[in-house]
Amino acid sequence: MSEDEGAEVGLLVRCSEIWYNVPETMGEATFGMATETVTLDHVLDLSEQLKPSDQLRLISVLSERLRQEIEPATGMIDMLSLAGVGADLWAQIDVTDYLELERASWDN
Protein backbone atom coordinates (compact mmCIF):
# COMPACT_ATOMS: atom_id res chain seq x y z
CA MET A 1 0.00 0.00 0.00
CA SER A 2 1.43 3.37 -0.94
CA GLU A 3 1.48 6.53 1.16
CA ASP A 4 -0.84 8.23 -1.34
CA GLU A 5 -3.48 5.52 -0.90
CA GLY A 6 -3.37 6.01 2.89
CA ALA A 7 -4.08 9.73 2.60
CA GLU A 8 -7.53 9.01 1.15
CA VAL A 9 -8.84 6.59 3.76
CA GLY A 10 -7.64 8.33 6.89
CA LEU A 11 -4.74 7.61 9.20
CA LEU A 12 -3.02 4.41 8.20
CA VAL A 13 -0.46 2.93 10.55
CA ARG A 14 1.80 0.03 9.57
CA CYS A 15 2.85 -2.63 12.03
CA SER A 16 5.16 -5.19 10.43
CA GLU A 17 3.56 -5.76 7.04
CA ILE A 18 -0.04 -5.05 8.13
CA TRP A 19 -1.64 -1.65 7.55
CA TYR A 20 -4.13 -0.54 10.20
CA ASN A 21 -6.84 1.95 9.24
CA VAL A 22 -7.23 3.96 12.45
CA PRO A 23 -10.53 5.93 12.54
CA GLU A 24 -10.55 9.45 13.95
CA THR A 25 -12.30 8.20 17.10
CA MET A 26 -9.40 5.82 17.84
CA GLY A 27 -11.99 3.16 18.70
CA GLU A 28 -11.39 0.30 16.31
CA ALA A 29 -8.82 -0.40 13.64
CA THR A 30 -9.69 -2.66 10.77
CA PHE A 31 -7.35 -4.78 8.75
CA GLY A 32 -8.46 -7.45 6.34
CA MET A 33 -11.47 -9.27 7.76
CA ALA A 34 -10.56 -8.82 11.45
CA THR A 35 -11.28 -5.92 13.81
CA GLU A 36 -9.19 -5.00 16.84
CA THR A 37 -9.68 -2.37 19.55
CA VAL A 38 -6.99 0.29 19.33
CA THR A 39 -5.63 1.91 22.46
CA LEU A 40 -3.56 5.04 22.76
CA ASP A 41 -0.60 2.98 24.01
CA HIS A 42 -0.86 0.74 20.95
CA VAL A 43 -0.88 3.71 18.59
CA LEU A 44 2.09 5.26 20.42
CA ASP A 45 4.00 2.00 20.06
CA LEU A 46 3.19 1.92 16.36
CA SER A 47 4.18 5.56 15.93
CA GLU A 48 7.65 4.80 17.27
CA GLN A 49 8.18 2.59 14.24
CA LEU A 50 7.68 5.53 11.88
CA LYS A 51 10.54 7.53 10.45
CA PRO A 52 11.06 10.85 12.29
CA SER A 53 9.68 12.75 9.29
CA ASP A 54 6.52 10.61 9.35
CA GLN A 55 6.20 11.12 13.12
CA LEU A 56 6.27 14.87 12.54
CA ARG A 57 3.66 14.51 9.80
CA LEU A 58 1.48 12.47 12.17
CA ILE A 59 1.76 15.20 14.80
CA SER A 60 0.84 17.80 12.20
CA VAL A 61 -2.23 15.85 11.02
CA LEU A 62 -3.45 15.25 14.57
CA SER A 63 -2.81 18.88 15.56
CA GLU A 64 -4.78 20.17 12.59
CA ARG A 65 -7.70 17.83 13.36
CA LEU A 66 -7.79 19.01 16.98
CA ARG A 67 -7.45 22.66 15.98
CA GLN A 68 -10.46 22.33 13.69
CA GLU A 69 -12.51 20.71 16.46
CA ILE A 70 -11.50 23.19 19.16
CA GLU A 71 -11.42 26.51 17.31
CA PRO A 72 -14.71 27.82 16.01
CA ALA A 73 -14.81 28.23 12.28
CA THR A 74 -14.40 31.91 11.51
CA GLY A 75 -14.46 33.08 7.97
CA MET A 76 -13.22 36.28 6.44
CA ILE A 77 -15.23 39.38 7.28
CA ASP A 78 -16.51 41.37 4.33
CA MET A 79 -15.80 44.98 5.29
CA LEU A 80 -18.76 46.17 3.24
CA SER A 81 -21.06 44.16 5.51
CA LEU A 82 -20.08 46.53 8.36
CA ALA A 83 -21.50 49.57 6.58
CA GLY A 84 -24.01 51.31 8.83
CA VAL A 85 -23.02 49.47 12.01
CA GLY A 86 -23.36 51.91 14.89
CA ALA A 87 -25.33 54.43 12.83
CA ASP A 88 -27.98 54.55 15.55
CA LEU A 89 -25.33 55.74 18.04
CA TRP A 90 -24.21 58.62 15.82
CA ALA A 91 -27.79 59.63 14.93
CA GLN A 92 -28.13 61.38 18.31
CA ILE A 93 -24.80 63.27 18.07
CA ASP A 94 -24.29 66.58 16.32
CA VAL A 95 -21.24 66.03 14.12
CA THR A 96 -20.06 69.66 14.22
CA ASP A 97 -20.17 69.79 18.05
CA TYR A 98 -18.41 66.43 18.28
CA LEU A 99 -15.59 67.54 15.97
CA GLU A 100 -15.10 70.80 17.88
CA LEU A 101 -14.86 68.89 21.20
CA GLU A 102 -12.47 66.36 19.72
CA ARG A 103 -10.20 69.00 18.20
CA ALA A 104 -10.21 70.99 21.44
CA SER A 105 -8.97 67.88 23.29
CA TRP A 106 -5.89 67.77 21.05
CA ASP A 107 -4.75 71.14 22.37
CA ASN A 108 -4.76 69.91 25.97
Z-matrix of the N, CA and C atoms (Angstrom, degrees):
N
C 1 1.461
C 2 1.517 1 107.80
N 3 1.308 2 116.99 1 133.99
C 4 1.457 3 120.51 2 -177.51
C 5 1.522 4 110.68 3 -89.43
N 6 1.326 5 115.78 4 164.82
C 7 1.465 6 121.04 5 178.48
C 8 1.516 7 110.87 6 -64.43
N 9 1.349 8 117.01 7 -35.31
C 10 1.461 9 120.54 8 179.61
C 11 1.520 10 111.81 9 -64.53
N 12 1.343 11 117.12 10 -37.87
C 13 1.457 12 119.68 11 178.59
C 14 1.521 13 110.51 12 -64.58
N 15 1.336 14 117.60 13 -37.51
C 16 1.461 15 121.44 14 -178.86
C 17 1.504 16 112.81 15 -65.88
N 18 1.330 17 117.84 16 -29.31
C 19 1.456 18 121.24 17 -177.43
C 20 1.522 19 111.11 18 -66.37
N 21 1.338 20 118.16 19 -25.05
C 22 1.450 21 120.82 20 -176.34
C 23 1.529 22 112.98 21 -83.70
N 24 1.321 23 117.95 22 -30.10
C 25 1.453 24 119.47 23 -174.21
C 26 1.511 25 113.22 24 -98.91
N 27 1.297 26 119.11 25 -3.02
C 28 1.447 27 121.23 26 179.52
C 29 1.519 28 109.79 27 120.13
N 30 1.291 29 116.71 28 -153.35
C 31 1.454 30 121.84 29 -177.66
C 32 1.514 31 109.03 30 -84.98
N 33 1.314 32 116.29 31 113.88
C 34 1.455 33 121.15 32 177.54
C 35 1.517 34 108.29 33 -105.40
N 36 1.325 35 115.50 34 131.21
C 37 1.450 36 120.94 35 179.50
C 38 1.524 37 107.44 36 -122.08
N 39 1.334 38 116.48 37 133.86
C 40 1.463 39 119.91 38 -178.25
C 41 1.513 40 110.30 39 -103.93
N 42 1.313 41 116.21 40 129.49
C 43 1.454 42 122.63 41 173.45
C 44 1.520 43 105.58 42 -123.06
N 45 1.312 44 117.20 43 118.39
C 46 1.460 45 122.67 44 -171.29
C 47 1.513 46 107.70 45 57.42
N 48 1.315 47 117.50 46 -120.93
C 49 1.466 48 120.21 47 179.54
C 50 1.522 49 111.60 48 -108.75
N 51 1.323 50 118.53 49 15.95
C 52 1.467 51 122.36 50 -179.49
C 53 1.516 52 108.58 51 -107.62
N 54 1.322 53 116.48 52 131.60
C 55 1.464 54 122.00 53 176.56
C 56 1.518 55 107.96 54 -95.96
N 57 1.318 56 117.10 55 128.88
C 58 1.461 57 123.25 56 177.16
C 59 1.521 58 108.37 57 -103.45
N 60 1.319 59 117.39 58 128.78
C 61 1.459 60 121.72 59 174.11
C 62 1.520 61 106.28 60 -92.45
N 63 1.338 62 116.90 61 105.93
C 64 1.461 63 121.45 62 -175.46
C 65 1.519 64 108.88 63 -96.90
N 66 1.356 65 118.07 64 111.42
C 67 1.466 66 120.71 65 179.16
C 68 1.512 67 110.81 66 -64.07
N 69 1.335 68 115.96 67 162.29
C 70 1.461 69 121.12 68 -179.11
C 71 1.520 70 111.94 69 -59.50
N 72 1.336 71 117.79 70 -30.18
C 73 1.456 72 120.40 71 -177.19
C 74 1.517 73 112.38 72 -76.53
N 75 1.326 74 117.85 73 -10.91
C 76 1.458 75 123.65 74 -178.47
C 77 1.523 76 111.05 75 60.29
N 78 1.334 77 117.58 76 27.91
C 79 1.461 78 120.63 77 -179.04
C 80 1.501 79 112.23 78 -86.62
N 81 1.317 80 117.88 79 -60.04
C 82 1.451 81 120.80 80 -177.92
C 83 1.522 82 109.83 81 -131.29
N 84 1.304 83 115.82 82 144.51
C 85 1.457 84 121.14 83 173.60
C 86 1.520 85 107.09 84 -112.20
N 87 1.301 86 116.27 85 139.60
C 88 1.455 87 119.22 86 -179.91
C 89 1.512 88 109.47 87 -114.45
N 90 1.295 89 115.93 88 140.89
C 91 1.447 90 121.30 89 173.68
C 92 1.515 91 107.04 90 -149.58
N 93 1.327 92 114.65 91 125.49
C 94 1.458 93 119.39 92 -176.89
C 95 1.514 94 110.02 93 60.30
N 96 1.317 95 116.63 94 -130.64
C 97 1.465 96 122.00 95 -178.58
C 98 1.527 97 111.68 96 -94.35
N 99 1.330 98 118.55 97 -12.06
C 100 1.464 99 120.94 98 -174.24
C 101 1.524 100 111.02 99 -95.46
N 102 1.342 101 115.85 100 158.07
C 103 1.452 102 122.64 101 176.23
C 104 1.523 103 108.10 102 -128.62
N 105 1.320 104 116.10 103 138.26
C 106 1.460 105 121.31 104 -177.91
C 107 1.519 106 108.80 105 -134.37
N 108 1.337 107 117.63 106 141.64
C 109 1.455 108 120.74 107 176.08
C 110 1.517 109 108.85 108 -74.00
N 111 1.322 110 115.83 109 133.51
C 112 1.462 111 121.08 110 -178.05
C 113 1.523 112 108.41 111 -105.00
N 114 1.319 113 115.58 112 130.99
C 115 1.457 114 120.57 113 177.02
C 116 1.522 115 108.69 114 -108.37
N 117 1.303 116 115.64 115 162.63
C 118 1.459 117 120.40 116 177.79
C 119 1.524 118 110.53 117 -59.85
N 120 1.333 119 116.93 118 -42.73
C 121 1.465 120 120.29 119 179.58
C 122 1.526 121 111.15 120 -60.17
N 123 1.331 122 116.46 121 -39.54
C 124 1.461 123 120.78 122 179.53
C 125 1.532 124 110.47 123 -64.04
N 126 1.329 125 116.03 124 -44.59
C 127 1.462 126 119.96 125 179.71
C 128 1.520 127 110.43 126 -65.25
N 129 1.330 128 117.65 127 -39.53
C 130 1.466 129 120.40 128 177.45
C 131 1.523 130 111.02 129 -62.74
N 132 1.333 131 116.70 130 -41.51
C 133 1.464 132 119.79 131 176.81
C 134 1.523 133 110.76 132 -61.39
N 135 1.321 134 116.27 133 -43.05
C 136 1.464 135 120.11 134 178.93
C 137 1.524 136 111.22 135 -65.15
N 138 1.334 137 116.06 136 -38.37
C 139 1.469 138 119.05 137 -177.45
C 140 1.524 139 111.52 138 -65.51
N 141 1.319 140 117.37 139 -27.58
C 142 1.466 141 120.40 140 178.74
C 143 1.519 142 111.84 141 -67.19
N 144 1.328 143 116.61 142 -17.96
C 145 1.460 144 120.30 143 179.41
C 146 1.524 145 111.81 144 -85.19
N 147 1.321 146 117.12 145 -8.53
C 148 1.459 147 121.17 146 179.41
C 149 1.526 148 110.43 147 -78.83
N 150 1.320 149 115.12 148 153.95
C 151 1.461 150 119.98 149 172.78
C 152 1.533 151 107.58 150 -64.25
N 153 1.330 152 117.95 151 153.29
C 154 1.472 153 119.91 152 179.04
C 155 1.532 154 112.90 153 -53.95
N 156 1.325 155 117.56 154 -38.12
C 157 1.466 156 119.42 155 179.83
C 158 1.530 157 111.21 156 -65.95
N 159 1.347 158 116.65 157 -35.83
C 160 1.465 159 119.80 158 177.52
C 161 1.528 160 111.13 159 -73.13
N 162 1.339 161 117.18 160 -32.65
C 163 1.461 162 120.26 161 175.43
C 164 1.525 163 110.37 162 -62.91
N 165 1.330 164 116.04 163 -42.37
C 166 1.463 165 119.85 164 177.51
C 167 1.526 166 110.78 165 -64.01
N 168 1.323 167 117.02 166 -40.27
C 169 1.461 168 120.85 167 178.10
C 170 1.525 169 110.28 168 -63.52
N 171 1.336 170 117.14 169 -40.54
C 172 1.458 171 121.67 170 177.56
C 173 1.528 172 110.71 171 -60.74
N 174 1.325 173 115.89 172 -44.98
C 175 1.467 174 120.27 173 177.38
C 176 1.516 175 110.34 174 -60.07
N 177 1.308 176 116.73 175 -43.00
C 178 1.464 177 121.43 176 -179.70
C 179 1.523 178 111.27 177 -62.50
N 180 1.329 179 116.93 178 -44.99
C 181 1.471 180 121.05 179 -179.50
C 182 1.524 181 110.34 180 -63.43
N 183 1.334 182 116.16 181 -46.11
C 184 1.469 183 119.68 182 -179.70
C 185 1.523 184 111.47 183 -65.62
N 186 1.339 185 117.04 184 -39.82
C 187 1.465 186 120.71 185 179.12
C 188 1.518 187 110.94 186 -62.33
N 189 1.320 188 116.38 187 -43.31
C 190 1.466 189 120.22 188 -179.34
C 191 1.525 190 110.58 189 -65.17
N 192 1.328 191 117.16 190 -41.16
C 193 1.474 192 120.13 191 177.49
C 194 1.522 193 110.82 192 -59.86
N 195 1.330 194 116.25 193 -46.70
C 196 1.466 195 120.19 194 -179.76
C 197 1.520 196 111.50 195 -65.18
N 198 1.331 197 116.86 196 -40.94
C 199 1.456 198 121.17 197 179.86
C 200 1.526 199 110.14 198 -59.78
N 201 1.322 200 116.52 199 -41.58
C 202 1.466 201 120.27 200 179.95
C 203 1.520 202 111.68 201 -67.60
N 204 1.334 203 117.19 202 -33.08
C 205 1.464 204 120.28 203 178.39
C 206 1.526 205 111.97 204 -75.06
N 207 1.330 206 116.19 205 -37.45
C 208 1.465 207 120.99 206 -174.00
C 209 1.524 208 112.29 207 -82.65
N 210 1.319 209 117.21 208 -47.79
C 211 1.454 210 121.13 209 -176.21
C 212 1.521 211 110.52 210 -81.39
N 213 1.316 212 116.94 211 132.03
C 214 1.466 213 118.30 212 176.47
C 215 1.526 214 110.00 213 -65.98
N 216 1.294 215 114.01 214 145.54
C 217 1.469 216 118.67 215 179.42
C 218 1.526 217 109.17 216 -71.85
N 219 1.308 218 116.10 217 117.13
C 220 1.462 219 120.55 218 177.10
C 221 1.507 220 107.99 219 -121.27
N 222 1.297 221 114.99 220 124.68
C 223 1.449 222 119.68 221 179.59
C 224 1.519 223 110.58 222 -92.35
N 225 1.301 224 114.42 223 -179.28
C 226 1.458 225 120.70 224 177.07
C 227 1.529 226 108.89 225 -69.26
N 228 1.309 227 116.41 226 145.65
C 229 1.455 228 121.37 227 177.70
C 230 1.512 229 108.60 228 -96.59
N 231 1.324 230 115.74 229 126.35
C 232 1.455 231 121.04 230 176.07
C 233 1.521 232 106.99 231 -80.25
N 234 1.321 233 116.83 232 114.89
C 235 1.464 234 121.25 233 -176.35
C 236 1.529 235 111.98 234 -59.51
N 237 1.312 236 116.84 235 -30.91
C 238 1.469 237 119.35 236 179.48
C 239 1.525 238 111.47 237 -66.75
N 240 1.339 239 117.16 238 -24.34
C 241 1.462 240 119.66 239 178.87
C 242 1.532 241 111.61 240 -70.09
N 243 1.336 242 117.27 241 -14.97
C 244 1.469 243 121.12 242 179.53
C 245 1.530 244 112.79 243 -87.79
N 246 1.316 245 116.68 244 -3.56
C 247 1.472 246 119.93 245 -179.94
C 248 1.522 247 109.70 246 -59.24
N 249 1.327 248 115.88 247 129.17
C 250 1.458 249 121.53 248 177.83
C 251 1.520 250 114.80 249 88.51
N 252 1.329 251 117.96 250 -7.40
C 253 1.463 252 119.85 251 178.45
C 254 1.523 253 108.72 252 -65.08
N 255 1.289 254 118.05 253 128.27
C 256 1.456 255 122.89 254 -179.76
C 257 1.515 256 114.02 255 84.54
N 258 1.327 257 117.42 256 4.63
C 259 1.470 258 120.50 257 -179.49
C 260 1.515 259 111.29 258 -60.35
N 261 1.326 260 117.10 259 -33.57
C 262 1.466 261 120.06 260 -179.93
C 263 1.532 262 111.11 261 -65.69
N 264 1.338 263 117.74 262 -29.36
C 265 1.465 264 120.57 263 178.04
C 266 1.531 265 111.22 264 -70.27
N 267 1.321 266 116.45 265 -40.69
C 268 1.460 267 121.09 266 -178.04
C 269 1.515 268 112.77 267 -79.21
N 270 1.330 269 118.12 268 -15.86
C 271 1.467 270 121.37 269 -178.11
C 272 1.531 271 111.17 270 -63.02
N 273 1.323 272 117.15 271 -28.34
C 274 1.464 273 121.59 272 -176.84
C 275 1.532 274 112.60 273 -91.51
N 276 1.333 275 118.20 274 -1.54
C 277 1.467 276 121.41 275 -175.12
C 278 1.525 277 109.55 276 -110.33
N 279 1.325 278 114.56 277 133.03
C 280 1.460 279 120.02 278 175.29
C 281 1.531 280 107.79 279 -78.28
N 282 1.315 281 116.97 280 118.98
C 283 1.458 282 122.24 281 -174.01
C 284 1.523 283 111.60 282 -60.95
N 285 1.338 284 117.58 283 -43.17
C 286 1.463 285 120.84 284 -177.86
C 287 1.524 286 110.74 285 -62.33
N 288 1.335 287 117.24 286 -45.81
C 289 1.471 288 120.92 287 178.37
C 290 1.533 289 110.81 288 -62.33
N 291 1.318 290 115.83 289 -42.03
C 292 1.474 291 119.84 290 -179.66
C 293 1.530 292 110.93 291 -61.37
N 294 1.332 293 116.51 292 -45.83
C 295 1.464 294 120.30 293 -179.35
C 296 1.526 295 111.62 294 -63.78
N 297 1.333 296 117.19 295 -40.17
C 298 1.462 297 120.27 296 178.41
C 299 1.523 298 111.04 297 -62.96
N 300 1.344 299 117.40 298 -43.30
C 301 1.472 300 121.16 299 177.66
C 302 1.527 301 111.17 300 -63.86
N 303 1.312 302 116.31 301 -42.60
C 304 1.458 303 120.23 302 -179.24
C 305 1.519 304 111.51 303 -64.42
N 306 1.322 305 116.84 304 -45.41
C 307 1.468 306 121.00 305 179.54
C 308 1.523 307 111.84 306 -66.05
N 309 1.314 308 116.66 307 -35.32
C 310 1.471 309 120.53 308 177.76
C 311 1.534 310 110.20 309 -65.41
N 312 1.325 311 117.11 310 -32.44
C 313 1.486 312 119.76 311 -179.84
C 314 1.515 313 111.02 312 -69.57
N 315 1.322 314 119.18 313 -23.15
C 316 1.464 315 121.32 314 179.05
C 317 1.511 316 110.70 315 -69.50
N 318 1.312 317 117.59 316 -30.14
C 319 1.467 318 121.26 317 -177.97
C 320 1.533 319 111.18 318 -73.39
N 321 1.277 320 117.52 319 -22.95
C 322 1.475 321 120.99 320 -176.96
C 323 1.460 322 109.96 321 -84.09
